[in-house]
């Protein structure tokens, strides 16, 4: 079933990202809340309970996860530019977060609003970063690699497209 795990493939960072690459990533991130809303806002509880593969999160959990992680991406970016001595990436236990009551039962409408709002702030901040700020690096202890802010934008764009693919698979 691993073929059902990565609808757009694994994330592979580039050696560097041009200004055009960054603009494309920002556009993907900026447009993602509307894409997600279009996919899920009118789904029934039964449809929100659908999964894309055996033992996977359901659509409701994915929507809440996307919103949670978008906030985390924004938080990491802001933390990196405001706390230069802190070079380890903030992590969460995604599976534990997806198992909380709000992730399992809360309406998706609130997470759609949160996702839209935080994406607006996140992209506003991303567009204002200088080359020095974009070059700030921090360590991802699980992946065991260093990310620049450019890499962080790339994985953020990949992340939401990855989960949009999961939702599309679940809806079949």
PyMOL commands that set and color helices and strands:
alter all, ss='L'
color gray80, all
select helices_A, chain A and resi 2-4+19-40+45-48+59-82+94-98+101-105+108-128+131-134+149-171
alter helices_A, ss='H'
color red, helices_A
select strands_A, chain A and resi 137-140+145-148
alter strands_A, ss='S'
color yellow, strands_A
deselect
rebuild
show_as cartoon
